[in-house]
Amino acid sequence: MGKQKILIVDDDLHIAELISLYMMKDGYETEEVYDGREAIKKAESFQPDLILLDLMLPGMDGYQVCTEIRKTSRVPIIMLTAKGETFDKVLGLELGADDYIVKPFDPKELVARVKAVLRRYEPKQEEDKNVLRFDGLEINLSNYSVSYNGKSLDFPPKEFELLSFLAQHPNRVFTREQLLDRIWGYEYVGDTRTVDVHVKRIREKLNSEDEWGIRTVWSVGYKFGQK
């Protein structure tokens, strides 16, 4: 298992470097960025295990950055705020922050907070790794179950395999022939309309108005994507 990665977001270069030194000393891999928009880009490319996010940033503050990151990621976030700054703890937590710490802080306390948040997150990470989630739709790859807005749906094996295969490759287009080979196997001798029939059944069970679903790509095939 590689080192856990910490993204440090602070417009004070010296504070960012100090935090980075302590984190690396404790065995973490770090990256530093100094403004909100860059933080959002780096969160996607670096794929950190935890983000240390300063509240007051140029251009886009910590609240906005947290909101944007939470649209696509559940990575743990600890907000950093200077003593005397207005910090709405409830708002921060409601937006998806996992903890907060006030500057100036003891670096050892910060390391301890990071460890505590990562410990809380690990079981959830393990539990969720085989569950795909899209706007109320949950596909559990471990027990072959599908639920929509908390309601369990009945999916026969081939319908489940087709839906889960496409959902594991969001926005990638597959031809009917490719899907027939992947889901039914190379030995299957059948009509590509078999795929169409199964897609139709899946769509009937899911709400066609949803943001995510199986989309037809005309003259090519299907993809699992957004409207």
Buried (B, 14 or more C-beta within 10 A) or exposed (E): EEEBBBBBBBBBEEBBEBBBEBBEEBEBBBBBBBBBBBBBEBBEEBEBBBBBBBBBBEEBBBBBBBEBBBEEBBBBBBBBBBEEEEBEEEEBBEBBBBBBBEBEBEBEEBBEBBBEBBEEBEEEEEEEEEBBEBEBBBBBBEEEBBBBEEEEBEBEEBBBBBBBBBBEEEEEBBBBEEBBBBBBEEEEEEEEEBBBEBBEBBBEEBBEEBEBBBBEEEEEBBBBBEE
